[in-house]
Amino acid sequence: MTHLIETPTPARPKRPFFLRRGPMETIATVLIGLGFLMLFQPFLLVLYTYSLVTLLIGTVMFIIVSKFPE
């Protein structure tokens, strides 16, 4: 008799792209890698100047996004 009782599956909340962990962790990781590449390139001073900012944004973003639900 219990197989006839239908239990409703809980609805997963639809979150926008920027509130999901997986894609945003990937973007943060890419920003960190881009910051390292900008830091170690010897050609353009502008890229070297903004490398620290890029590294910090990527790191802070990764720390914040890692707290998001799956």
CHARMM-style PDB file with segment names, atoms N, HN, CA, C and O in Angstrom:
ATOM      1  N   MET     1       0.799  -1.179   0.000  1.00  0.00      PROA
ATOM      2  CA  MET     1       0.000   0.000   0.000  1.00  0.00      PROA
ATOM      3  C   MET     1       0.854   1.260   0.000  1.00  0.00      PROA
ATOM      4  O   MET     1       0.441   2.297  -0.520  1.00  0.00      PROA
ATOM      5  N   THR     2       2.047   1.171   0.584  1.00  0.00      PROA
ATOM      6  HN  THR     2       2.384   0.330   1.006  1.00  0.00      PROA
ATOM      7  CA  THR     2       2.874   2.369   0.659  1.00  0.00      PROA
ATOM      8  C   THR     2       3.422   2.786  -0.704  1.00  0.00      PROA
ATOM      9  O   THR     2       3.776   3.950  -0.895  1.00  0.00      PROA
ATOM     10  N   HSD     3       3.497   1.857  -1.648  1.00  0.00      PROA
ATOM     11  HN  HSD     3       3.210   0.912  -1.493  1.00  0.00      PROA
ATOM     12  CA  HSD     3       4.004   2.242  -2.957  1.00  0.00      PROA
ATOM     13  C   HSD     3       2.996   3.079  -3.748  1.00  0.00      PROA
ATOM     14  O   HSD     3       3.346   3.681  -4.762  1.00  0.00      PROA
ATOM     15  N   LEU     4       1.767   3.114  -3.289  1.00  0.00      PROA
ATOM     16  HN  LEU     4       1.482   2.625  -2.465  1.00  0.00      PROA
ATOM     17  CA  LEU     4       0.747   3.927  -3.946  1.00  0.00      PROA
ATOM     18  C   LEU     4       0.756   5.378  -3.459  1.00  0.00      PROA
ATOM     19  O   LEU     4       0.206   6.263  -4.114  1.00  0.00      PROA
ATOM     20  N   ILE     5       1.374   5.608  -2.326  1.00  0.00      PROA
ATOM     21  HN  ILE     5       1.821   4.889  -1.794  1.00  0.00      PROA
ATOM     22  CA  ILE     5       1.428   6.963  -1.783  1.00  0.00      PROA
ATOM     23  C   ILE     5       2.566   7.698  -2.488  1.00  0.00      PROA
ATOM     24  O   ILE     5       3.721   7.274  -2.463  1.00  0.00      PROA
ATOM     25  N   GLU     6       2.208   8.780  -3.098  1.00  0.00      PROA
ATOM     26  HN  GLU     6       1.269   9.125  -3.118  1.00  0.00      PROA
ATOM     27  CA  GLU     6       3.217   9.575  -3.806  1.00  0.00      PROA
ATOM     28  C   GLU     6       3.731  10.668  -2.880  1.00  0.00      PROA
ATOM     29  O   GLU     6       2.969  11.504  -2.391  1.00  0.00      PROA
ATOM     30  N   THR     7       5.009  10.644  -2.656  1.00  0.00      PROA
ATOM     31  HN  THR     7       5.628   9.966  -3.053  1.00  0.00      PROA
ATOM     32  CA  THR     7       5.609  11.692  -1.853  1.00  0.00      PROA
ATOM     33  C   THR     7       6.147  12.762  -2.808  1.00  0.00      PROA
ATOM     34  O   THR     7       6.888  12.442  -3.738  1.00  0.00      PROA
ATOM     35  N   PRO     8       5.795  13.982  -2.595  1.00  0.00      PROA
ATOM     36  CA  PRO     8       6.276  15.033  -3.499  1.00  0.00      PROA
ATOM     37  C   PRO     8       7.771  15.264  -3.309  1.00  0.00      PROA
ATOM     38  O   PRO     8       8.276  15.299  -2.187  1.00  0.00      PROA
ATOM     39  N   THR     9       8.444  15.416  -4.396  1.00  0.00      PROA
ATOM     40  HN  THR     9       8.034  15.388  -5.308  1.00  0.00      PROA
ATOM     41  CA  THR     9       9.876  15.716  -4.316  1.00  0.00      PROA
ATOM     42  C   THR     9      10.033  17.189  -3.996  1.00  0.00      PROA
ATOM     43  O   THR     9       9.312  18.022  -4.545  1.00  0.00      PROA
ATOM     44  N   PRO    10      10.952  17.519  -3.128  1.00  0.00      PROA
ATOM     45  CA  PRO    10      11.133  18.933  -2.783  1.00  0.00      PROA
ATOM     46  C   PRO    10      11.641  19.707  -3.997  1.00  0.00      PROA
ATOM     47  O   PRO    10      12.544  19.264  -4.707  1.00  0.00      PROA
ATOM     48  N   ALA    11      11.052  20.845  -4.211  1.00  0.00      PROA
ATOM     49  HN  ALA    11      10.319  21.205  -3.634  1.00  0.00      PROA
ATOM     50  CA  ALA    11      11.448  21.678  -5.355  1.00  0.00      PROA
ATOM     51  C   ALA    11      12.776  22.353  -5.052  1.00  0.00      PROA
ATOM     52  O   ALA    11      12.958  22.977  -4.006  1.00  0.00      PROA
ATOM     53  N   ARG    12      13.689  22.212  -5.988  1.00  0.00      PROA
ATOM     54  HN  ARG    12      13.541  21.705  -6.837  1.00  0.00      PROA
ATOM     55  CA  ARG    12      14.977  22.881  -5.829  1.00  0.00      PROA
ATOM     56  C   ARG    12      14.809  24.344  -6.213  1.00  0.00      PROA
ATOM     57  O   ARG    12      14.245  24.649  -7.264  1.00  0.00      PROA
ATOM     58  N   PRO    13      15.283  25.233  -5.385  1.00  0.00      PROA
ATOM     59  CA  PRO    13      15.130  26.646  -5.721  1.00  0.00      PROA
ATOM     60  C   PRO    13      16.002  27.004  -6.932  1.00  0.00      PROA
ATOM     61  O   PRO    13      17.164  26.606  -7.025  1.00  0.00      PROA
ATOM     62  N   LYS    14      15.422  27.745  -7.825  1.00  0.00      PROA
ATOM     63  HN  LYS    14      14.479  28.069  -7.749  1.00  0.00      PROA
ATOM     64  CA  LYS    14      16.169  28.203  -8.998  1.00  0.00      PROA
ATOM     65  C   LYS    14      16.946  29.449  -8.612  1.00  0.00      PROA
ATOM     66  O   LYS    14      16.362  30.481  -8.282  1.00  0.00      PROA
ATOM     67  N   ARG    15      18.242  29.347  -8.654  1.00  0.00      PROA
ATOM     68  HN  ARG    15      18.716  28.508  -8.922  1.00  0.00      PROA
ATOM     69  CA  ARG    15      19.091  30.482  -8.332  1.00  0.00      PROA
ATOM     70  C   ARG    15      19.667  31.045  -9.615  1.00  0.00      PROA
ATOM     71  O   ARG    15      19.954  30.304 -10.555  1.00  0.00      PROA
ATOM     72  N   PRO    16      19.832  32.335  -9.652  1.00  0.00      PROA
ATOM     73  CA  PRO    16      20.480  32.908 -10.834  1.00  0.00      PROA
ATOM     74  C   PRO    16      21.929  32.450 -10.934  1.00  0.00      PROA
ATOM     75  O   PRO    16      22.490  31.909  -9.981  1.00  0.00      PROA
ATOM     76  N   PHE    17      22.516  32.671 -12.079  1.00  0.00      PROA
ATOM     77  HN  PHE    17      22.061  33.110 -12.853  1.00  0.00      PROA
ATOM     78  CA  PHE    17      23.874  32.229 -12.361  1.00  0.00      PROA
ATOM     79  C   PHE    17      24.866  32.765 -11.338  1.00  0.00      PROA
ATOM     80  O   PHE    17      25.769  32.043 -10.914  1.00  0.00      PROA
ATOM     81  N   PHE    18      24.708  34.022 -10.938  1.00  0.00      PROA
ATOM     82  HN  PHE    18      23.975  34.608 -11.282  1.00  0.00      PROA
ATOM     83  CA  PHE    18      25.696  34.634 -10.055  1.00  0.00      PROA
ATOM     84  C   PHE    18      25.528  34.237  -8.591  1.00  0.00      PROA
ATOM     85  O   PHE    18      26.303  34.685  -7.746  1.00  0.00      PROA
ATOM     86  N   LEU    19      24.542  33.415  -8.274  1.00  0.00      PROA
ATOM     87  HN  LEU    19      23.912  33.051  -8.960  1.00  0.00      PROA
ATOM     88  CA  LEU    19      24.377  32.935  -6.902  1.00  0.00      PROA
ATOM     89  C   LEU    19      24.632  31.442  -6.767  1.00  0.00      PROA
ATOM     90  O   LEU    19      24.303  30.858  -5.734  1.00  0.00      PROA
ATOM     91  N   ARG    20      25.203  30.815  -7.774  1.00  0.00      PROA
ATOM     92  HN  ARG    20      25.470  31.289  -8.613  1.00  0.00      PROA
ATOM     93  CA  ARG    20      25.550  29.398  -7.690  1.00  0.00      PROA
ATOM     94  C   ARG    20      27.047  29.257  -7.501  1.00  0.00      PROA
ATOM     95  O   ARG    20      27.834  30.035  -8.038  1.00  0.00      PROA
ATOM     96  N   ARG    21      27.426  28.252  -6.728  1.00  0.00      PROA
ATOM     97  HN  ARG    21      26.786  27.619  -6.292  1.00  0.00      PROA
ATOM     98  CA  ARG    21      28.829  28.109  -6.359  1.00  0.00      PROA
ATOM     99  C   ARG    21      29.721  27.683  -7.513  1.00  0.00      PROA
ATOM    100  O   ARG    21      30.775  28.284  -7.723  1.00  0.00      PROA
ATOM    101  N   GLY    22      29.330  26.672  -8.259  1.00  0.00      PROA
ATOM    102  HN  GLY    22      28.474  26.185  -8.088  1.00  0.00      PROA
ATOM    103  CA  GLY    22      30.210  26.098  -9.275  1.00  0.00      PROA
ATOM    104  C   GLY    22      30.716  27.080 -10.312  1.00  0.00      PROA
ATOM    105  O   GLY    22      31.930  27.211 -10.472  1.00  0.00      PROA
ATOM    106  N   PRO    23      29.843  27.775 -11.023  1.00  0.00      PROA
ATOM    107  CA  PRO    23      30.326  28.708 -12.045  1.00  0.00      PROA
ATOM    108  C   PRO    23      31.118  29.874 -11.463  1.00  0.00      PROA
ATOM    109  O   PRO    23      32.092  30.325 -12.066  1.00  0.00      PROA
ATOM    110  N   MET    24      30.709  30.362 -10.304  1.00  0.00      PROA
ATOM    111  HN  MET    24      29.917  29.996  -9.814  1.00  0.00      PROA
ATOM    112  CA  MET    24      31.397  31.517  -9.733  1.00  0.00      PROA
ATOM    113  C   MET    24      32.778  31.143  -9.171  1.00  0.00      PROA
ATOM    114  O   MET    24      33.698  31.960  -9.206  1.00  0.00      PROA
ATOM    115  N   GLU    25      32.927  29.917  -8.655  1.00  0.00      PROA
ATOM    116  HN  GLU    25      32.179  29.253  -8.626  1.00  0.00      PROA
ATOM    117  CA  GLU    25      34.257  29.478  -8.228  1.00  0.00      PROA
ATOM    118  C   GLU    25      35.191  29.371  -9.429  1.00  0.00      PROA
ATOM    119  O   GLU    25      36.380  29.673  -9.327  1.00  0.00      PROA
ATOM    120  N   THR    26      34.651  28.944 -10.561  1.00  0.00      PROA
ATOM    121  HN  THR    26      33.685  28.699 -10.644  1.00  0.00      PROA
ATOM    122  CA  THR    26      35.461  28.859 -11.767  1.00  0.00      PROA
ATOM    123  C   THR    26      35.916  30.244 -12.209  1.00  0.00      PROA
ATOM    124  O   THR    26      37.075  30.427 -12.581  1.00  0.00      PROA
ATOM    125  N   ILE    27      35.020  31.210 -12.172  1.00  0.00      PROA
ATOM    126  HN  ILE    27      34.079  31.061 -11.870  1.00  0.00      PROA
ATOM    127  CA  ILE    27      35.381  32.575 -12.556  1.00  0.00      PROA
ATOM    128  C   ILE    27      36.422  33.144 -11.596  1.00  0.00      PROA
ATOM    129  O   ILE    27      37.365  33.804 -12.034  1.00  0.00      PROA
ATOM    130  N   ALA    28      36.268  32.898 -10.299  1.00  0.00      PROA
ATOM    131  HN  ALA    28      35.503  32.361  -9.944  1.00  0.00      PROA
ATOM    132  CA  ALA    28      37.233  33.390  -9.313  1.00  0.00      PROA
ATOM    133  C   ALA    28      38.605  32.752  -9.525  1.00  0.00      PROA
ATOM    134  O   ALA    28      39.629  33.423  -9.403  1.00  0.00      PROA
ATOM    135  N   THR    29      38.626  31.467  -9.841  1.00  0.00      PROA
ATOM    136  HN  THR    29      37.794  30.922  -9.941  1.00  0.00      PROA
ATOM    137  CA  THR    29      39.893  30.783 -10.091  1.00  0.00      PROA
ATOM    138  C   THR    29      40.579  31.337 -11.342  1.00  0.00      PROA
ATOM    139  O   THR    29      41.799  31.500 -11.366  1.00  0.00      PROA
ATOM    140  N   VAL    30      39.800  31.620 -12.365  1.00  0.00      PROA
ATOM    141  HN  VAL    30      38.809  31.487 -12.346  1.00  0.00      PROA
ATOM    142  CA  VAL    30      40.355  32.204 -13.591  1.00  0.00      PROA
ATOM    143  C   VAL    30      40.914  33.593 -13.301  1.00  0.00      PROA
ATOM    144  O   VAL    30      41.964  33.955 -13.832  1.00  0.00      PROA
ATOM    145  N   LEU    31      40.233  34.376 -12.469  1.00  0.00      PROA
ATOM    146  HN  LEU    31      39.380  34.082 -12.038  1.00  0.00      PROA
ATOM    147  CA  LEU    31      40.742  35.698 -12.112  1.00  0.00      PROA
ATOM    148  C   LEU    31      42.066  35.602 -11.357  1.00  0.00      PROA
ATOM    149  O   LEU    31      42.971  36.403 -11.594  1.00  0.00      PROA
ATOM    150  N   ILE    32      42.186  34.650 -10.468  1.00  0.00      PROA
ATOM    151  HN  ILE    32      41.451  33.999 -10.275  1.00  0.00      PROA
ATOM    152  CA  ILE    32      43.439  34.467  -9.724  1.00  0.00      PROA
ATOM    153  C   ILE    32      44.560  34.087 -10.689  1.00  0.00      PROA
ATOM    154  O   ILE    32      45.662  34.629 -10.608  1.00  0.00      PROA
ATOM    155  N   GLY    33      44.280  33.157 -11.600  1.00  0.00      PROA
ATOM    156  HN  GLY    33      43.385  32.716 -11.666  1.00  0.00      PROA
ATOM    157  CA  GLY    33      45.294  32.770 -12.592  1.00  0.00      PROA
ATOM    158  C   GLY    33      45.670  33.920 -13.502  1.00  0.00      PROA
ATOM    159  O   GLY    33      46.842  34.091 -13.835  1.00  0.00      PROA
ATOM    160  N   LEU    34      44.687  34.712 -13.909  1.00  0.00      PROA
ATOM    161  HN  LEU    34      43.735  34.573 -13.638  1.00  0.00      PROA
ATOM    162  CA  LEU    34      44.959  35.870 -14.752  1.00  0.00      PROA
ATOM    163  C   LEU    34      45.821  36.888 -14.015  1.00  0.00      PROA
ATOM    164  O   LEU    34      46.702  37.510 -14.608  1.00  0.00      PROA
ATOM    165  N   GLY    35      45.564  37.054 -12.718  1.00  0.00      PROA
ATOM    166  HN  GLY    35      44.848  36.548 -12.236  1.00  0.00      PROA
ATOM    167  CA  GLY    35      46.384  37.967 -11.921  1.00  0.00      PROA
ATOM    168  C   GLY    35      47.833  37.514 -11.850  1.00  0.00      PROA
ATOM    169  O   GLY    35      48.741  38.343 -11.910  1.00  0.00      PROA
ATOM    170  N   PHE    36      48.064  36.217 -11.723  1.00  0.00      PROA
ATOM    171  HN  PHE    36      47.327  35.543 -11.674  1.00  0.00      PROA
ATOM    172  CA  PHE    36      49.438  35.709 -11.714  1.00  0.00      PROA
ATOM    173  C   PHE    36      50.115  35.903 -13.065  1.00  0.00      PROA
ATOM    174  O   PHE    36      51.285  36.280 -13.133  1.00  0.00      PROA
ATOM    175  N   LEU    37      49.380  35.646 -14.128  1.00  0.00      PROA
ATOM    176  HN  LEU    37      48.430  35.340 -14.073  1.00  0.00      PROA
ATOM    177  CA  LEU    37      49.960  35.870 -15.459  1.00  0.00      PROA
ATOM    178  C   LEU    37      50.299  37.343 -15.678  1.00  0.00      PROA
ATOM    179  O   LEU    37      51.335  37.671 -16.256  1.00  0.00      PROA
ATOM    180  N   MET    38      49.434  38.205 -15.220  1.00  0.00      PROA
ATOM    181  HN  MET    38      48.593  37.938 -14.750  1.00  0.00      PROA
ATOM    182  CA  MET    38      49.700  39.642 -15.347  1.00  0.00      PROA
ATOM    183  C   MET    38      50.895  40.049 -14.502  1.00  0.00      PROA
ATOM    184  O   MET    38      51.646  40.947 -14.884  1.00  0.00      PROA
ATOM    185  N   LEU    39      51.076  39.409 -13.374  1.00  0.00      PROA
ATOM    186  HN  LEU    39      50.466  38.680 -13.064  1.00  0.00      PROA
ATOM    187  CA  LEU    39      52.179  39.753 -12.476  1.00  0.00      PROA
ATOM    188  C   LEU    39      53.534  39.354 -13.061  1.00  0.00      PROA
ATOM    189  O   LEU    39      54.523  40.063 -12.877  1.00  0.00      PROA
ATOM    190  N   PHE    40      53.578  38.232 -13.758  1.00  0.00      PROA
ATOM    191  HN  PHE    40      52.774  37.656 -13.907  1.00  0.00      PROA
ATOM    192  CA  PHE    40      54.861  37.710 -14.218  1.00  0.00      PROA
ATOM    193  C   PHE    40      55.215  38.082 -15.650  1.00  0.00      PROA
ATOM    194  O   PHE    40      56.265  37.668 -16.140  1.00  0.00      PROA
ATOM    195  N   GLN    41      54.376  38.846 -16.333  1.00  0.00      PROA
ATOM    196  HN  GLN    41      53.523  39.181 -15.935  1.00  0.00      PROA
ATOM    197  CA  GLN    41      54.715  39.237 -17.695  1.00  0.00      PROA
ATOM    198  C   GLN    41      55.620  40.476 -17.637  1.00  0.00      PROA
ATOM    199  O   GLN    41      55.384  41.365 -16.819  1.00  0.00      PROA
ATOM    200  N   PRO    42      56.638  40.547 -18.480  1.00  0.00      PROA
ATOM    201  CA  PRO    42      57.591  41.653 -18.400  1.00  0.00      PROA
ATOM    202  C   PRO    42      57.349  42.783 -19.414  1.00  0.00      PROA
ATOM    203  O   PRO    42      58.162  43.705 -19.494  1.00  0.00      PROA
ATOM    204  N   PHE    43      56.268  42.739 -20.180  1.00  0.00      PROA
ATOM    205  HN  PHE    43      55.608  41.991 -20.116  1.00  0.00      PROA
ATOM    206  CA  PHE    43      56.160  43.643 -21.319  1.00  0.00      PROA
ATOM    207  C   PHE    43      55.362  44.915 -21.047  1.00  0.00      PROA
ATOM    208  O   PHE    43      55.812  46.003 -21.406  1.00  0.00      PROA
ATOM    209  N   LEU    44      54.214  44.810 -20.435  1.00  0.00      PROA
ATOM    210  HN  LEU    44      53.848  43.926 -20.143  1.00  0.00      PROA
ATOM    211  CA  LEU    44      53.348  45.969 -20.265  1.00  0.00      PROA
ATOM    212  C   LEU    44      53.254  46.357 -18.795  1.00  0.00      PROA
ATOM    213  O   LEU    44      52.899  45.536 -17.949  1.00  0.00      PROA
ATOM    214  N   LEU    45      53.568  47.585 -18.504  1.00  0.00      PROA
ATOM    215  HN  LEU    45      53.857  48.252 -19.191  1.00  0.00      PROA
ATOM    216  CA  LEU    45      53.518  48.070 -17.128  1.00  0.00      PROA
ATOM    217  C   LEU    45      52.083  48.179 -16.624  1.00  0.00      PROA
ATOM    218  O   LEU    45      51.830  48.025 -15.429  1.00  0.00      PROA
ATOM    219  N   VAL    46      51.141  48.446 -17.532  1.00  0.00      PROA
ATOM    220  HN  VAL    46      51.347  48.571 -18.503  1.00  0.00      PROA
ATOM    221  CA  VAL    46      49.737  48.556 -17.124  1.00  0.00      PROA
ATOM    222  C   VAL    46      49.229  47.225 -16.581  1.00  0.00      PROA
ATOM    223  O   VAL    46      48.542  47.199 -15.560  1.00  0.00      PROA
ATOM    224  N   LEU    47      49.554  46.123 -17.246  1.00  0.00      PROA
ATOM    225  HN  LEU    47      50.112  46.143 -18.076  1.00  0.00      PROA
ATOM    226  CA  LEU    47      49.125  44.803 -16.761  1.00  0.00      PROA
ATOM    227  C   LEU    47      49.770  44.489 -15.418  1.00  0.00      PROA
ATOM    228  O   LEU    47      49.123  43.946 -14.523  1.00  0.00      PROA
ATOM    229  N   TYR    48      51.039  44.831 -15.283  1.00  0.00      PROA
ATOM    230  HN  TYR    48      51.564  45.272 -16.011  1.00  0.00      PROA
ATOM    231  CA  TYR    48      51.728  44.588 -14.021  1.00  0.00      PROA
ATOM    232  C   TYR    48      51.104  45.421 -12.900  1.00  0.00      PROA
ATOM    233  O   TYR    48      50.994  44.958 -11.765  1.00  0.00      PROA
ATOM    234  N   THR    49      50.695  46.651 -13.221  1.00  0.00      PROA
ATOM    235  HN  THR    49      50.785  47.028 -14.143  1.00  0.00      PROA
ATOM    236  CA  THR    49      50.113  47.544 -12.219  1.00  0.00      PROA
ATOM    237  C   THR    49      48.803  46.988 -11.668  1.00  0.00      PROA
ATOM    238  O   THR    49      48.567  47.055 -10.462  1.00  0.00      PROA
ATOM    239  N   TYR    50      47.954  46.445 -12.526  1.00  0.00      PROA
ATOM    240  HN  TYR    50      48.146  46.391 -13.506  1.00  0.00      PROA
ATOM    241  CA  TYR    50      46.646  45.968 -12.094  1.00  0.00      PROA
ATOM    242  C   TYR    50      46.635  44.493 -11.704  1.00  0.00      PROA
ATOM    243  O   TYR    50      45.571  43.941 -11.423  1.00  0.00      PROA
ATOM    244  N   SER    51      47.785  43.854 -11.682  1.00  0.00      PROA
ATOM    245  HN  SER    51      48.649  44.302 -11.911  1.00  0.00      PROA
ATOM    246  CA  SER    51      47.822  42.435 -11.335  1.00  0.00      PROA
ATOM    247  C   SER    51      47.454  42.196  -9.873  1.00  0.00      PROA
ATOM    248  O   SER    51      46.758  41.229  -9.565  1.00  0.00      PROA
ATOM    249  N   LEU    52      47.907  43.055  -8.979  1.00  0.00      PROA
ATOM    250  HN  LEU    52      48.472  43.841  -9.230  1.00  0.00      PROA
ATOM    251  CA  LEU    52      47.588  42.880  -7.561  1.00  0.00      PROA
ATOM    252  C   LEU    52      46.089  43.059  -7.319  1.00  0.00      PROA
ATOM    253  O   LEU    52      45.493  42.322  -6.534  1.00  0.00      PROA
ATOM    254  N   VAL    53      45.488  44.029  -7.989  1.00  0.00      PROA
ATOM    255  HN  VAL    53      45.973  44.627  -8.627  1.00  0.00      PROA
ATOM    256  CA  VAL    53      44.048  44.247  -7.851  1.00  0.00      PROA
ATOM    257  C   VAL    53      43.281  43.017  -8.338  1.00  0.00      PROA
ATOM    258  O   VAL    53      42.320  42.586  -7.700  1.00  0.00      PROA
ATOM    259  N   THR    54      43.709  42.458  -9.467  1.00  0.00      PROA
ATOM    260  HN  THR    54      44.490  42.809  -9.985  1.00  0.00      PROA
ATOM    261  CA  THR    54      43.051  41.275 -10.020  1.00  0.00      PROA
ATOM    262  C   THR    54      43.197  40.081  -9.081  1.00  0.00      PROA
ATOM    263  O   THR    54      42.243  39.331  -8.874  1.00  0.00      PROA
ATOM    264  N   LEU    55      44.375  39.905  -8.523  1.00  0.00      PROA
ATOM    265  HN  LEU    55      45.150  40.514  -8.691  1.00  0.00      PROA
ATOM    266  CA  LEU    55      44.591  38.816  -7.559  1.00  0.00      PROA
ATOM    267  C   LEU    55      43.704  38.981  -6.326  1.00  0.00      PROA
ATOM    268  O   LEU    55      43.103  38.014  -5.860  1.00  0.00      PROA
ATOM    269  N   LEU    56      43.624  40.186  -5.806  1.00  0.00      PROA
ATOM    270  HN  LEU    56      44.113  40.972  -6.185  1.00  0.00      PROA
ATOM    271  CA  LEU    56      42.812  40.420  -4.610  1.00  0.00      PROA
ATOM    272  C   LEU    56      41.327  40.218  -4.880  1.00  0.00      PROA
ATOM    273  O   LEU    56      40.621  39.634  -4.058  1.00  0.00      PROA
ATOM    274  N   ILE    57      40.847  40.698  -6.026  1.00  0.00      PROA
ATOM    275  HN  ILE    57      41.420  41.173  -6.694  1.00  0.00      PROA
ATOM    276  CA  ILE    57      39.439  40.508  -6.368  1.00  0.00      PROA
ATOM    277  C   ILE    57      39.124  39.023  -6.508  1.00  0.00      PROA
ATOM    278  O   ILE    57      38.108  38.554  -5.996  1.00  0.00      PROA
ATOM    279  N   GLY    58      39.983  38.283  -7.194  1.00  0.00      PROA
ATOM    280  HN  GLY    58      40.809  38.664  -7.611  1.00  0.00      PROA
ATOM    281  CA  GLY    58      39.770  36.845  -7.361  1.00  0.00      PROA
ATOM    282  C   GLY    58      39.787  36.095  -6.044  1.00  0.00      PROA
ATOM    283  O   GLY    58      38.978  35.194  -5.827  1.00  0.00      PROA
ATOM    284  N   THR    59      40.703  36.461  -5.166  1.00  0.00      PROA
ATOM    285  HN  THR    59      41.360  37.194  -5.342  1.00  0.00      PROA
ATOM    286  CA  THR    59      40.808  35.779  -3.874  1.00  0.00      PROA
ATOM    287  C   THR    59      39.598  36.069  -2.983  1.00  0.00      PROA
ATOM    288  O   THR    59      39.026  35.156  -2.388  1.00  0.00      PROA
ATOM    289  N   VAL    60      39.218  37.328  -2.895  1.00  0.00      PROA
ATOM    290  HN  VAL    60      39.683  38.070  -3.378  1.00  0.00      PROA
ATOM    291  CA  VAL    60      38.055  37.689  -2.074  1.00  0.00      PROA
ATOM    292  C   VAL    60      36.792  37.072  -2.661  1.00  0.00      PROA
ATOM    293  O   VAL    60      35.927  36.600  -1.923  1.00  0.00      PROA
ATOM    294  N   MET    61      36.686  37.075  -3.978  1.00  0.00      PROA
ATOM    295  HN  MET    61      37.389  37.459  -4.578  1.00  0.00      PROA
ATOM    296  CA  MET    61      35.521  36.472  -4.626  1.00  0.00      PROA
ATOM    297  C   MET    61      35.453  34.972  -4.324  1.00  0.00      PROA
ATOM    298  O   MET    61      34.375  34.440  -4.062  1.00  0.00      PROA
ATOM    299  N   PHE    62      36.592  34.298  -4.360  1.00  0.00      PROA
ATOM    300  HN  PHE    62      37.468  34.730  -4.573  1.00  0.00      PROA
ATOM    301  CA  PHE    62      36.613  32.863  -4.073  1.00  0.00      PROA
ATOM    302  C   PHE    62      36.204  32.588  -2.631  1.00  0.00      PROA
ATOM    303  O   PHE    62      35.468  31.638  -2.364  1.00  0.00      PROA
ATOM    304  N   ILE    63      36.674  33.407  -1.708  1.00  0.00      PROA
ATOM    305  HN  ILE    63      37.272  34.179  -1.924  1.00  0.00      PROA
ATOM    306  CA  ILE    63      36.322  33.212  -0.299  1.00  0.00      PROA
ATOM    307  C   ILE    63      34.826  33.406  -0.089  1.00  0.00      PROA
ATOM    308  O   ILE    63      34.197  32.634   0.635  1.00  0.00      PROA
ATOM    309  N   ILE    64      34.256  34.420  -0.707  1.00  0.00      PROA
ATOM    310  HN  ILE    64      34.767  35.047  -1.295  1.00  0.00      PROA
ATOM    311  CA  ILE    64      32.826  34.689  -0.549  1.00  0.00      PROA
ATOM    312  C   ILE    64      31.994  33.616  -1.229  1.00  0.00      PROA
ATOM    313  O   ILE    64      31.030  33.117  -0.647  1.00  0.00      PROA
ATOM    314  N   VAL    65      32.353  33.255  -2.455  1.00  0.00      PROA
ATOM    315  HN  VAL    65      33.135  33.661  -2.928  1.00  0.00      PROA
ATOM    316  CA  VAL    65      31.555  32.319  -3.229  1.00  0.00      PROA
ATOM    317  C   VAL    65      31.608  30.907  -2.653  1.00  0.00      PROA
ATOM    318  O   VAL    65      30.663  30.136  -2.817  1.00  0.00      PROA
ATOM    319  N   SER    66      32.699  30.564  -1.984  1.00  0.00      PROA
ATOM    320  HN  SER    66      33.468  31.190  -1.851  1.00  0.00      PROA
ATOM    321  CA  SER    66      32.786  29.214  -1.415  1.00  0.00      PROA
ATOM    322  C   SER    66      31.773  28.989  -0.304  1.00  0.00      PROA
ATOM    323  O   SER    66      31.549  27.847   0.099  1.00  0.00      PROA
ATOM    324  N   LYS    67      31.156  30.050   0.199  1.00  0.00      PROA
ATOM    325  HN  LYS    67      31.338  30.978  -0.128  1.00  0.00      PROA
ATOM    326  CA  LYS    67      30.120  29.930   1.220  1.00  0.00      PROA
ATOM    327  C   LYS    67      28.727  29.760   0.621  1.00  0.00      PROA
ATOM    328  O   LYS    67      27.779  29.471   1.352  1.00  0.00      PROA
ATOM    329  N   PHE    68      28.583  29.933  -0.700  1.00  0.00      PROA
ATOM    330  HN  PHE    68      29.353  30.168  -1.294  1.00  0.00      PROA
ATOM    331  CA  PHE    68      27.281  29.805  -1.361  1.00  0.00      PROA
ATOM    332  C   PHE    68      26.828  28.354  -1.358  1.00  0.00      PROA
ATOM    333  O   PHE    68      27.663  27.449  -1.332  1.00  0.00      PROA
ATOM    334  N   PRO    69      25.524  28.114  -1.383  1.00  0.00      PROA
ATOM    335  CA  PRO    69      25.034  26.723  -1.484  1.00  0.00      PROA
ATOM    336  C   PRO    69      25.243  26.191  -2.899  1.00  0.00      PROA
ATOM    337  O   PRO    69      25.389  26.964  -3.845  1.00  0.00      PROA
ATOM    338  N   GLU    70      25.255  24.887  -3.034  1.00  0.00      PROA
ATOM    339  HN  GLU    70      25.136  24.258  -2.265  1.00  0.00      PROA
ATOM    340  CA  GLU    70      25.396  24.271  -4.356  1.00  0.00      PROA
ATOM    341  C   GLU    70      24.225  24.638  -5.134  1.00  0.00      PROA
ATOM    342  OT1 GLU    70      24.103  24.240  -6.293  1.00  0.00      PROA
TER     343      GLU     70
END
